[in-house]
Amino acid sequence: MSERSGAGAERSDGLAALGWFALAAALRFLALGRFSLWGDEVYSLDNSLDLFGPRMVAADLAFPVFFALERLVLELAGLAGPAPDPQALQFVLRLLPALAGSIAAAAAFRSSRGFLGRRERHVLAALVAFSPWFLYFSQLARFYSLVLAFCIPATFELMRAQREGSFRRALAGVTWIALAIGTHPTAGLLLLGELAAVGGAALLRVRPLSRAVVPLVALPLLMAVPALLWPSTVSDTIGYKLRAQDAAVESFGGLLLGIGWNVGPVIGALGVLGLPTLWRRDRELALHVVLGAGVPTALMLALAALHKSVEQRYLIAVVPLALLPAAAFIGELSDRLERTVRGAAVAVPALALAAWAPGIVSELIDGNRHDLAGALRFVTERLRPGDGVIVETHGLARRYLPDSLADEQLLEAPPPSGDAEWRKYESMWGGCPRLWIVIPADFEEKTAETRSFHRWAWEQGRLAQELWRPRLDYHQNRLRVFVVEPERAMKWHPRWQPRGG
């Protein structure tokens, strides 16, 4: 290839990557600030503001990259002070995840050069850009789309390093992984998968070990140093998840079903069909996909079988590797059909992605979260002096409720069993003429105590409002507002049984 043609190819690749960034960004920014903050998004705000301050806890040190970048965005937007406007936060807190998700789509096209054909690289970028799962994380003020953006170049740079026996490329790939692990420790699953793939290739005599393996092996040893210096950070994050018995615990079957749902049954099936395609063309790449994605997935499934607190999103670091067979199959099929069917090059990928259409539309309808802001606006408009509010994620609700509502009149739902919280609940029950209860409708997925509280609200209260926007899939995010008058109701306790129960 001449220098001019090489420069032309680079320019063409750069423009294509920029196009994928623009397309992914348009999809992600379309409704970025329209949805209420919900759930763990409040921790991203609080932990970013507390980073390296007196209120920081040891566990926050496990996520320094994400929290530091979020703090920078908040500072630049002027929202790092006390009591920032929640409406502004809905957009600003999600800027970093949205940009990271857009960069991930561009990186999927750019980084996969040399492993996939050009058309297949476009397909891979489309899979990253249009995945409802990735779209959700790109509009959620949490770590995962940033992990994705770091892990995509890490994946291909490390594979390229092993092929070329390049220490320099391996060092670059390990740097990307280190950034991803500094964003969220679950990115270490990609490191585990890479070690398994390199070791498996050596054992099967597909690719002998070279100096490119040195940075890959050195990273776990380097990671052991901060783990020894700050053992409480490990204990409070990874250790906690291995010990926890909470609502996040999923069965083996539940985790497997969740992975299949989030990847999508059509794309998952095309991925399975694509493995022979990869094997025929590039056995080393096929082996790398099987071991690099399969070993971490098997570990998560084993932990689920042991009833540990693991979830599908912990595997997001290895999903780009797992998508390679699907991209190869779709690209090869469109190439073959293009010879006889005009427009197949576009139609085949479009048909494959069409299975994701309901999920994409649903994400744009409600962001796959409950309308907490709307529910609390409804409550605020009807609050009377002395009323109390019991709401799931009460720390986040505080930011939407008026300052006139005292902290002594706001409590988590269901009321926590700790002495201080229970005394607060007793005081509210005895002193508030009305209690506003704001809870999600999907309580059947929660703990027995939470289910009990929801049944109590139905029996002892009055349903004042139900907020939701109908989605195109099974997951409907209903949020219910009940009014309970303590003088006319029986008080809830954790052992509450419904009538006739």
FITI-582278 format. One record per residue (C-alpha): residue in one letter; residue number from 0; x, y, z. Coordinates in nm, 3 decimals. Layout:
% residues N
KOLNU aa   i       u       v       w
KOLNU  a NUM       X       Y       Z
...
END
This chain:
% residues 501
KOLNU aa   i       u       v       w
KOLNU  m   0   0.000   0.000   0.000
KOLNU  s   1   0.136   0.342  -0.092
KOLNU  e   2   0.179   0.621   0.163
KOLNU  r   3  -0.099   0.813  -0.009
KOLNU  s   4  -0.341   0.523  -0.005
KOLNU  g   5  -0.247   0.452   0.357
KOLNU  a   6  -0.317   0.813   0.450
KOLNU  g   7  -0.644   0.794   0.255
KOLNU  a   8  -0.751   0.483   0.446
KOLNU  e   9  -0.669   0.652   0.776
KOLNU  r  10  -0.872   0.958   0.676
KOLNU  s  11  -1.163   0.740   0.565
KOLNU  d  12  -1.152   0.548   0.893
KOLNU  g  13  -1.140   0.869   1.091
KOLNU  l  14  -1.442   1.013   0.912
KOLNU  a  15  -1.637   0.688   0.957
KOLNU  a  16  -1.554   0.678   1.328
KOLNU  l  17  -1.662   1.041   1.360
KOLNU  g  18  -1.988   0.952   1.187
KOLNU  w  19  -2.057   0.673   1.434
KOLNU  f  20  -1.978   0.905   1.724
KOLNU  a  21  -2.224   1.163   1.587
KOLNU  l  22  -2.498   0.905   1.530
KOLNU  a  23  -2.455   0.748   1.874
KOLNU  a  24  -2.444   1.092   2.037
KOLNU  a  25  -2.763   1.202   1.862
KOLNU  l  26  -2.942   0.895   1.996
KOLNU  r  27  -2.807   0.944   2.347
KOLNU  f  28  -2.857   1.318   2.380
KOLNU  l  29  -3.207   1.312   2.231
KOLNU  a  30  -3.378   1.279   2.571
KOLNU  l  31  -3.083   1.291   2.810
KOLNU  g  32  -3.218   1.540   3.062
KOLNU  r  33  -3.587   1.461   3.025
KOLNU  f  34  -3.600   1.174   3.272
KOLNU  s  35  -3.602   1.199   3.650
KOLNU  l  36  -3.296   1.098   3.848
KOLNU  w  37  -3.357   0.757   3.999
KOLNU  g  38  -3.193   0.503   4.227
KOLNU  d  39  -2.815   0.491   4.243
KOLNU  e  40  -2.770   0.807   4.035
KOLNU  v  41  -2.779   1.005   4.359
KOLNU  y  42  -2.469   0.816   4.479
KOLNU  s  43  -2.280   0.934   4.171
KOLNU  l  44  -2.359   1.290   4.272
KOLNU  d  45  -2.283   1.253   4.643
KOLNU  n  46  -1.968   1.043   4.600
KOLNU  s  47  -1.830   1.274   4.331
KOLNU  l  48  -1.880   1.576   4.556
KOLNU  d  49  -1.730   1.392   4.855
KOLNU  l  50  -1.425   1.257   4.668
KOLNU  f  51  -1.104   1.315   4.868
KOLNU  g  52  -1.302   1.516   5.121
KOLNU  p  53  -1.377   1.445   5.488
KOLNU  r  54  -1.706   1.268   5.406
KOLNU  m  55  -1.548   1.025   5.158
KOLNU  v  56  -1.566   0.659   5.258
KOLNU  a  57  -1.305   0.396   5.173
KOLNU  a  58  -1.529   0.225   4.916
KOLNU  d  59  -1.527   0.540   4.699
KOLNU  l  60  -1.157   0.482   4.626
KOLNU  a  61  -1.256   0.181   4.414
KOLNU  f  62  -1.408   0.416   4.153
KOLNU  p  63  -1.171   0.717   4.139
KOLNU  v  64  -1.172   0.769   3.760
KOLNU  f  65  -1.549   0.798   3.729
KOLNU  f  66  -1.600   1.009   4.039
KOLNU  a  67  -1.312   1.244   3.948
KOLNU  l  68  -1.447   1.299   3.596
KOLNU  e  69  -1.801   1.351   3.725
KOLNU  r  70  -1.669   1.605   3.977
KOLNU  l  71  -1.491   1.789   3.696
KOLNU  v  72  -1.814   1.806   3.491
KOLNU  l  73  -2.010   1.930   3.793
KOLNU  e  74  -1.748   2.197   3.866
KOLNU  l  75  -1.748   2.317   3.506
KOLNU  a  76  -2.129   2.333   3.508
KOLNU  g  77  -2.136   2.521   3.838
KOLNU  l  78  -2.334   2.244   4.011
KOLNU  a  79  -2.076   2.136   4.268
KOLNU  g  80  -2.218   2.359   4.541
KOLNU  p  81  -2.488   2.280   4.797
KOLNU  a  82  -2.842   2.199   4.681
KOLNU  p  83  -2.791   2.204   4.302
KOLNU  d  84  -3.100   2.223   4.083
KOLNU  p  85  -3.221   1.865   4.025
KOLNU  q  86  -3.356   1.955   3.680
KOLNU  a  87  -3.009   2.071   3.573
KOLNU  l  88  -2.851   1.764   3.734
KOLNU  q  89  -3.068   1.535   3.522
KOLNU  f  90  -2.871   1.650   3.219
KOLNU  v  91  -2.528   1.738   3.358
KOLNU  l  92  -2.480   1.421   3.564
KOLNU  r  93  -2.541   1.214   3.249
KOLNU  l  94  -2.311   1.411   3.019
KOLNU  l  95  -2.010   1.190   3.095
KOLNU  p  96  -2.194   0.858   3.041
KOLNU  a  97  -2.351   0.988   2.718
KOLNU  l  98  -2.017   1.104   2.578
KOLNU  a  99  -1.852   0.777   2.682
KOLNU  g 100  -2.125   0.571   2.512
KOLNU  s 101  -2.083   0.777   2.194
KOLNU  i 102  -1.705   0.733   2.201
KOLNU  a 103  -1.753   0.358   2.248
KOLNU  a 104  -1.939   0.332   1.916
KOLNU  a 105  -1.661   0.519   1.735
KOLNU  a 106  -1.396   0.308   1.910
KOLNU  a 107  -1.570  -0.013   1.805
KOLNU  f 108  -1.524   0.082   1.440
KOLNU  r 109  -1.175   0.227   1.474
KOLNU  s 110  -1.020  -0.032   1.706
KOLNU  s 111  -1.145  -0.343   1.522
KOLNU  r 112  -0.938  -0.272   1.211
KOLNU  g 113  -0.735  -0.580   1.120
KOLNU  f 114  -0.974  -0.821   1.292
KOLNU  l 115  -1.293  -0.757   1.095
KOLNU  g 116  -1.360  -0.645   0.740
KOLNU  r 117  -1.467  -0.286   0.688
KOLNU  r 118  -1.835  -0.372   0.650
KOLNU  e 119  -1.817  -0.590   0.960
KOLNU  r 120  -1.658  -0.305   1.152
KOLNU  h 121  -1.952  -0.086   1.059
KOLNU  v 122  -2.182  -0.361   1.189
KOLNU  l 123  -1.990  -0.381   1.517
KOLNU  a 124  -2.016  -0.003   1.560
KOLNU  a 125  -2.389  -0.026   1.491
KOLNU  l 126  -2.428  -0.299   1.753
KOLNU  v 127  -2.261  -0.075   2.012
KOLNU  a 128  -2.448   0.239   1.904
KOLNU  f 129  -2.798   0.085   1.892
KOLNU  s 130  -2.786  -0.168   2.176
KOLNU  p 131  -3.071  -0.074   2.415
KOLNU  w 132  -2.855  -0.201   2.700
KOLNU  f 133  -2.568   0.030   2.609
KOLNU  l 134  -2.812   0.314   2.540
KOLNU  y 135  -2.955   0.276   2.890
KOLNU  f 136  -2.611   0.294   3.051
KOLNU  s 137  -2.524   0.593   2.833
KOLNU  q 138  -2.819   0.780   2.984
KOLNU  l 139  -2.757   0.668   3.342
KOLNU  a 140  -2.528   0.863   3.575
KOLNU  r 141  -2.323   0.556   3.667
KOLNU  f 142  -1.995   0.394   3.568
KOLNU  y 143  -2.079   0.142   3.301
KOLNU  s 144  -2.067   0.328   2.969
KOLNU  l 145  -1.726   0.469   3.068
KOLNU  v 146  -1.609   0.113   3.140
KOLNU  l 147  -1.731   0.020   2.792
KOLNU  a 148  -1.546   0.312   2.630
KOLNU  f 149  -1.218   0.205   2.795
KOLNU  c 150  -1.262  -0.170   2.740
KOLNU  i 151  -1.321  -0.155   2.364
KOLNU  p 152  -0.975  -0.017   2.275
KOLNU  a 153  -0.824  -0.235   2.550
KOLNU  t 154  -0.971  -0.549   2.394
KOLNU  f 155  -0.837  -0.490   2.044
KOLNU  e 156  -0.504  -0.342   2.149
KOLNU  l 157  -0.427  -0.647   2.362
KOLNU  m 158  -0.525  -0.888   2.084
KOLNU  r 159  -0.310  -0.690   1.842
KOLNU  a 160  -0.021  -0.696   2.089
KOLNU  q 161  -0.032  -1.076   2.115
KOLNU  r 162  -0.036  -1.116   1.737
KOLNU  e 163   0.258  -0.883   1.689
KOLNU  g 164   0.442  -0.984   2.004
KOLNU  s 165   0.451  -0.611   2.084
KOLNU  f 166   0.537  -0.506   2.438
KOLNU  r 167   0.445  -0.145   2.353
KOLNU  r 168   0.097  -0.236   2.232
KOLNU  a 169   0.044  -0.462   2.534
KOLNU  l 170   0.140  -0.174   2.761
KOLNU  a 171  -0.113   0.050   2.586
KOLNU  g 172  -0.384  -0.216   2.619
KOLNU  v 173  -0.310  -0.269   2.987
KOLNU  t 174  -0.327   0.107   3.043
KOLNU  w 175  -0.679   0.108   2.896
KOLNU  i 176  -0.777  -0.180   3.125
KOLNU  a 177  -0.626  -0.003   3.426
KOLNU  l 178  -0.839   0.303   3.349
KOLNU  a 179  -1.145   0.079   3.317
KOLNU  i 180  -1.073  -0.091   3.650
KOLNU  g 181  -1.026   0.250   3.808
KOLNU  t 182  -1.373   0.330   3.678
KOLNU  h 183  -1.531   0.013   3.814
KOLNU  p 184  -1.357  -0.302   3.950
KOLNU  t 185  -1.574  -0.534   3.737
KOLNU  a 186  -1.357  -0.432   3.440
KOLNU  g 187  -1.110  -0.676   3.592
KOLNU  l 188  -1.320  -0.946   3.427
KOLNU  l 189  -1.175  -0.836   3.093
KOLNU  l 190  -0.826  -0.878   3.237
KOLNU  l 191  -0.923  -1.227   3.355
KOLNU  g 192  -1.062  -1.311   3.012
KOLNU  e 193  -0.749  -1.184   2.835
KOLNU  l 194  -0.523  -1.390   3.061
KOLNU  a 195  -0.739  -1.697   2.997
KOLNU  a 196  -0.733  -1.638   2.620
KOLNU  v 197  -0.356  -1.587   2.603
KOLNU  g 198  -0.292  -1.886   2.828
KOLNU  g 199  -0.535  -2.105   2.633
KOLNU  a 200  -0.377  -2.009   2.299
KOLNU  a 201  -0.034  -2.102   2.435
KOLNU  l 202  -0.150  -2.435   2.578
KOLNU  l 203  -0.323  -2.526   2.251
KOLNU  r 204  -0.016  -2.412   2.052
KOLNU  v 205  -0.219  -2.158   1.860
KOLNU  r 206   0.001  -1.866   1.965
KOLNU  p 207   0.317  -1.902   2.178
KOLNU  l 208   0.378  -1.668   2.467
KOLNU  s 209   0.582  -1.358   2.389
KOLNU  r 210   0.701  -1.049   2.573
KOLNU  a 211   0.356  -0.902   2.507
KOLNU  v 212   0.228  -1.111   2.798
KOLNU  v 213   0.448  -0.929   3.051
KOLNU  p 214   0.230  -0.617   3.101
KOLNU  l 215  -0.078  -0.839   3.113
KOLNU  v 216   0.068  -1.044   3.400
KOLNU  a 217   0.221  -0.741   3.570
KOLNU  l 218  -0.108  -0.552   3.606
KOLNU  p 219  -0.262  -0.787   3.868
KOLNU  l 220   0.060  -0.765   4.066
KOLNU  l 221   0.053  -0.385   4.053
KOLNU  m 222  -0.313  -0.386   4.151
KOLNU  a 223  -0.224  -0.587   4.461
KOLNU  v 224  -0.025  -0.291   4.598
KOLNU  p 225  -0.321  -0.050   4.652
KOLNU  a 226  -0.529  -0.347   4.765
KOLNU  l 227  -0.274  -0.413   5.041
KOLNU  l 228  -0.243  -0.043   5.128
KOLNU  w 229  -0.621   0.010   5.147
KOLNU  p 230  -0.772  -0.332   5.232
KOLNU  s 231  -1.094  -0.172   5.353
KOLNU  t 232  -1.162  -0.050   4.998
KOLNU  v 233  -1.153  -0.409   4.869
KOLNU  s 234  -1.355  -0.534   5.163
KOLNU  d 235  -1.622  -0.266   5.121
KOLNU  t 236  -1.664  -0.321   4.745
KOLNU  i 237  -1.572  -0.664   4.609
KOLNU  g 238  -1.581  -0.825   4.952
KOLNU  y 239  -1.921  -0.677   5.026
KOLNU  k 240  -2.066  -0.814   4.702
KOLNU  l 241  -1.936  -1.160   4.780
KOLNU  r 242  -2.090  -1.147   5.127
KOLNU  a 243  -2.416  -0.967   5.048
KOLNU  q 244  -2.751  -1.139   5.057
KOLNU  d 245  -2.974  -0.866   4.917
KOLNU  a 246  -3.229  -0.793   4.646
KOLNU  a 247  -2.956  -0.797   4.380
KOLNU  v 248  -2.896  -1.169   4.426
KOLNU  e 249  -2.997  -1.354   4.112
KOLNU  s 250  -3.028  -1.725   4.053
KOLNU  f 251  -2.818  -1.902   3.793
KOLNU  g 252  -3.117  -1.916   3.559
KOLNU  g 253  -3.214  -1.557   3.631
KOLNU  l 254  -2.867  -1.429   3.550
KOLNU  l 255  -2.848  -1.635   3.232
KOLNU  l 256  -3.191  -1.513   3.124
KOLNU  g 257  -3.092  -1.154   3.202
KOLNU  i 258  -2.776  -1.176   2.994
KOLNU  g 259  -2.976  -1.317   2.704
KOLNU  w 260  -3.240  -1.047   2.735
KOLNU  n 261  -2.990  -0.760   2.748
KOLNU  v 262  -2.780  -0.886   2.458
KOLNU  g 263  -3.098  -0.975   2.272
KOLNU  p 264  -3.204  -1.322   2.156
KOLNU  v 265  -3.158  -1.234   1.786
KOLNU  i 266  -2.810  -1.085   1.827
KOLNU  g 267  -2.720  -1.368   2.066
KOLNU  a 268  -2.827  -1.629   1.811
KOLNU  l 269  -2.634  -1.452   1.534
KOLNU  g 270  -2.332  -1.453   1.762
KOLNU  v 271  -2.353  -1.829   1.806
KOLNU  l 272  -2.392  -1.871   1.429
KOLNU  g 273  -2.092  -1.643   1.379
KOLNU  l 274  -1.850  -1.855   1.580
KOLNU  p 275  -1.797  -2.103   1.291
KOLNU  t 276  -1.744  -1.801   1.064
KOLNU  l 277  -1.465  -1.674   1.288
KOLNU  w 278  -1.322  -2.022   1.332
KOLNU  r 279  -1.302  -2.074   0.958
KOLNU  r 280  -1.136  -1.739   0.897
KOLNU  d 281  -0.926  -1.686   1.209
KOLNU  r 282  -0.901  -1.964   1.465
KOLNU  e 283  -0.693  -1.756   1.702
KOLNU  l 284  -0.958  -1.482   1.710
KOLNU  a 285  -1.238  -1.736   1.758
KOLNU  l 286  -1.050  -1.897   2.048
KOLNU  h 287  -0.987  -1.554   2.199
KOLNU  v 288  -1.359  -1.474   2.186
KOLNU  v 289  -1.462  -1.805   2.343
KOLNU  l 290  -1.213  -1.787   2.629
KOLNU  g 291  -1.200  -1.411   2.673
KOLNU  a 292  -1.576  -1.373   2.706
KOLNU  g 293  -1.662  -1.726   2.819
KOLNU  v 294  -1.440  -1.752   3.128
KOLNU  p 295  -1.568  -1.431   3.292
KOLNU  t 296  -1.927  -1.526   3.208
KOLNU  a 297  -1.877  -1.871   3.357
KOLNU  l 298  -1.736  -1.712   3.673
KOLNU  m 299  -2.040  -1.485   3.712
KOLNU  l 300  -2.275  -1.777   3.658
KOLNU  a 301  -2.087  -1.981   3.918
KOLNU  l 302  -2.116  -1.696   4.168
KOLNU  a 303  -2.488  -1.671   4.092
KOLNU  a 304  -2.522  -2.045   4.155
KOLNU  l 305  -2.358  -1.983   4.494
KOLNU  h 306  -2.617  -1.708   4.563
KOLNU  k 307  -2.367  -1.423   4.550
KOLNU  s 308  -2.477  -1.070   4.464
KOLNU  v 309  -2.388  -1.049   4.094
KOLNU  e 310  -2.575  -0.882   3.808
KOLNU  q 311  -2.566  -0.880   3.428
KOLNU  r 312  -2.407  -0.534   3.407
KOLNU  y 313  -2.088  -0.667   3.569
KOLNU  l 314  -2.011  -0.838   3.236
KOLNU  i 315  -2.026  -0.522   3.027
KOLNU  a 316  -1.645  -0.518   2.995
KOLNU  v 317  -1.646  -0.839   2.787
KOLNU  v 318  -1.961  -0.778   2.583
KOLNU  p 319  -1.772  -0.605   2.293
KOLNU  l 320  -1.559  -0.918   2.254
KOLNU  a 321  -1.871  -1.135   2.260
KOLNU  l 322  -2.027  -0.923   1.983
KOLNU  l 323  -1.748  -0.999   1.734
KOLNU  p 324  -1.901  -1.325   1.601
KOLNU  a 325  -2.237  -1.154   1.541
KOLNU  a 326  -2.068  -0.869   1.353
KOLNU  a 327  -1.870  -1.118   1.143
KOLNU  f 328  -2.176  -1.328   1.060
KOLNU  i 329  -2.396  -1.029   0.969
KOLNU  g 330  -2.119  -0.875   0.760
KOLNU  e 331  -2.038  -1.198   0.575
KOLNU  l 332  -2.406  -1.275   0.510
KOLNU  s 333  -2.468  -0.925   0.370
KOLNU  d 334  -2.160  -0.961   0.147
KOLNU  r 335  -2.286  -1.287   0.001
KOLNU  l 336  -2.641  -1.164  -0.053
KOLNU  e 337  -2.522  -0.840  -0.205
KOLNU  r 338  -2.408  -1.035  -0.511
KOLNU  t 339  -2.765  -1.135  -0.591
KOLNU  v 340  -2.989  -0.904  -0.386
KOLNU  r 341  -2.952  -0.533  -0.437
KOLNU  g 342  -2.930  -0.338  -0.112
KOLNU  a 343  -2.852  -0.645   0.101
KOLNU  a 344  -2.547  -0.469   0.244
KOLNU  v 345  -2.782  -0.234   0.428
KOLNU  a 346  -3.092  -0.451   0.459
KOLNU  v 347  -2.926  -0.746   0.639
KOLNU  p 348  -2.773  -0.540   0.924
KOLNU  a 349  -3.095  -0.336   0.946
KOLNU  l 350  -3.304  -0.652   0.983
KOLNU  a 351  -3.069  -0.781   1.253
KOLNU  l 352  -3.093  -0.454   1.444
KOLNU  a 353  -3.471  -0.435   1.400
KOLNU  a 354  -3.512  -0.677   1.690
KOLNU  w 355  -3.378  -0.401   1.913
KOLNU  a 356  -3.626  -0.139   1.789
KOLNU  p 357  -3.883  -0.185   2.072
KOLNU  g 358  -3.607  -0.156   2.329
KOLNU  i 359  -3.460   0.158   2.171
KOLNU  v 360  -3.802   0.324   2.150
KOLNU  s 361  -3.876   0.222   2.509
KOLNU  e 362  -3.552   0.378   2.633
KOLNU  l 363  -3.653   0.705   2.468
KOLNU  i 364  -4.001   0.687   2.622
KOLNU  d 365  -3.902   0.676   2.990
KOLNU  g 366  -3.528   0.612   3.008
KOLNU  n 367  -3.612   0.281   3.178
KOLNU  r 368  -3.658   0.453   3.511
KOLNU  h 369  -3.943   0.567   3.734
KOLNU  d 370  -4.071   0.924   3.724
KOLNU  l 371  -3.967   1.020   4.076
KOLNU  a 372  -3.960   1.390   3.989
KOLNU  g 373  -4.320   1.377   3.865
KOLNU  a 374  -4.438   1.183   4.171
KOLNU  l 375  -4.276   1.427   4.413
KOLNU  r 376  -4.410   1.724   4.219
KOLNU  f 377  -4.756   1.572   4.265
KOLNU  v 378  -4.690   1.530   4.640
KOLNU  t 379  -4.541   1.879   4.680
KOLNU  e 380  -4.849   2.040   4.528
KOLNU  r 381  -5.068   1.866   4.791
KOLNU  l 382  -4.847   1.877   5.101
KOLNU  r 383  -5.005   2.024   5.412
KOLNU  p 384  -4.821   2.140   5.723
KOLNU  g 385  -4.719   1.839   5.931
KOLNU  d 386  -4.746   1.582   5.648
KOLNU  g 387  -4.471   1.323   5.619
KOLNU  v 388  -4.323   1.148   5.315
KOLNU  i 389  -4.198   0.788   5.302
KOLNU  v 390  -4.030   0.721   4.969
KOLNU  e 391  -3.785   0.480   4.812
KOLNU  t 392  -3.446   0.652   4.762
KOLNU  h 393  -3.537   0.923   5.013
KOLNU  g 394  -3.189   1.081   4.982
KOLNU  l 395  -3.259   1.150   4.616
KOLNU  a 396  -3.617   1.254   4.692
KOLNU  r 397  -3.482   1.522   4.927
KOLNU  r 398  -3.350   1.706   4.620
KOLNU  y 399  -3.695   1.722   4.460
KOLNU  l 400  -3.895   1.804   4.773
KOLNU  p 401  -3.935   2.157   4.914
KOLNU  d 402  -3.705   2.285   5.189
KOLNU  s 403  -4.013   2.345   5.401
KOLNU  l 404  -4.043   1.969   5.452
KOLNU  a 405  -3.823   1.895   5.752
KOLNU  d 406  -3.581   1.602   5.742
KOLNU  e 407  -3.769   1.461   6.043
KOLNU  q 408  -4.070   1.421   5.813
KOLNU  l 409  -3.887   1.228   5.537
KOLNU  l 410  -3.803   0.859   5.559
KOLNU  e 411  -3.690   0.570   5.340
KOLNU  a 412  -3.948   0.315   5.219
KOLNU  p 413  -3.994   0.073   5.379
KOLNU  p 414  -3.893   0.225   5.713
KOLNU  p 415  -3.549   0.085   5.804
KOLNU  s 416  -3.530  -0.139   6.109
KOLNU  g 417  -3.239   0.048   6.272
KOLNU  d 418  -3.313   0.206   6.609
KOLNU  a 419  -3.280   0.570   6.496
KOLNU  e 420  -3.485   0.520   6.179
KOLNU  w 421  -3.753   0.322   6.358
KOLNU  r 422  -3.786   0.592   6.625
KOLNU  k 423  -3.828   0.842   6.342
KOLNU  y 424  -4.101   0.627   6.190
KOLNU  e 425  -4.275   0.603   6.528
KOLNU  s 426  -4.259   0.982   6.562
KOLNU  m 427  -4.398   1.036   6.212
KOLNU  w 428  -4.677   0.787   6.272
KOLNU  g 429  -4.777   0.963   6.592
KOLNU  g 430  -4.730   1.320   6.471
KOLNU  c 431  -4.815   1.341   6.100
KOLNU  p 432  -5.181   1.380   6.000
KOLNU  r 433  -5.102   1.224   5.660
KOLNU  l 434  -4.819   1.011   5.523
KOLNU  w 435  -4.741   1.020   5.151
KOLNU  i 436  -4.602   0.685   5.038
KOLNU  v 437  -4.411   0.684   4.708
KOLNU  i 438  -4.309   0.334   4.591
KOLNU  p 439  -4.249   0.143   4.265
KOLNU  a 440  -4.508  -0.107   4.150
KOLNU  d 441  -4.251  -0.379   4.076
KOLNU  f 442  -4.234  -0.476   4.441
KOLNU  e 443  -4.272  -0.848   4.371
KOLNU  e 444  -3.904  -0.846   4.270
KOLNU  k 445  -3.806  -0.705   4.611
KOLNU  t 446  -3.743  -0.852   4.956
KOLNU  a 447  -4.020  -0.996   5.171
KOLNU  e 448  -4.012  -0.687   5.394
KOLNU  t 449  -4.057  -0.454   5.095
KOLNU  r 450  -4.342  -0.665   4.959
KOLNU  s 451  -4.507  -0.647   5.300
KOLNU  f 452  -4.483  -0.267   5.301
KOLNU  h 453  -4.640  -0.240   4.956
KOLNU  r 454  -4.931  -0.462   5.054
KOLNU  w 455  -4.982  -0.252   5.368
KOLNU  a 456  -4.995   0.067   5.157
KOLNU  w 457  -5.263  -0.089   4.936
KOLNU  e 458  -5.475  -0.196   5.234
KOLNU  q 459  -5.433   0.096   5.473
KOLNU  g 460  -5.389   0.381   5.226
KOLNU  r 461  -5.554   0.535   4.924
KOLNU  l 462  -5.394   0.526   4.580
KOLNU  a 463  -5.365   0.893   4.488
KOLNU  q 464  -5.168   0.868   4.166
KOLNU  e 465  -4.989   0.620   3.941
KOLNU  l 466  -4.718   0.754   3.711
KOLNU  w 467  -4.580   0.566   3.411
KOLNU  r 468  -4.530   0.589   3.040
KOLNU  p 469  -4.626   0.269   2.854
KOLNU  r 470  -4.322   0.099   2.704
KOLNU  l 471  -4.299  -0.148   2.416
KOLNU  d 472  -4.148  -0.425   2.626
KOLNU  y 473  -4.248  -0.612   2.940
KOLNU  h 474  -4.072  -0.373   3.180
KOLNU  q 475  -4.324  -0.107   3.281
KOLNU  n 476  -4.186   0.144   3.532
KOLNU  r 477  -4.495   0.228   3.738
KOLNU  l 478  -4.453   0.454   4.040
KOLNU  r 479  -4.741   0.475   4.288
KOLNU  v 480  -4.833   0.747   4.535
KOLNU  f 481  -5.047   0.645   4.834
KOLNU  v 482  -5.192   0.858   5.113
KOLNU  v 483  -5.216   0.699   5.458
KOLNU  e 484  -5.392   0.868   5.751
KOLNU  p 485  -5.245   0.722   6.073
KOLNU  e 486  -5.559   0.800   6.277
KOLNU  r 487  -5.762   0.571   6.052
KOLNU  a 488  -5.502   0.305   5.967
KOLNU  m 489  -5.311   0.023   6.128
KOLNU  k 490  -4.937   0.085   6.161
KOLNU  w 491  -4.703  -0.113   5.937
KOLNU  h 492  -4.442  -0.343   6.085
KOLNU  p 493  -4.198  -0.578   5.905
KOLNU  r 494  -4.413  -0.881   5.984
KOLNU  w 495  -4.725  -0.726   5.834
KOLNU  q 496  -4.956  -0.976   5.670
KOLNU  p 497  -5.238  -0.883   5.430
KOLNU  r 498  -5.595  -0.948   5.533
KOLNU  g 499  -5.662  -1.315   5.525
KOLNU  g 500  -5.283  -1.379   5.521
END
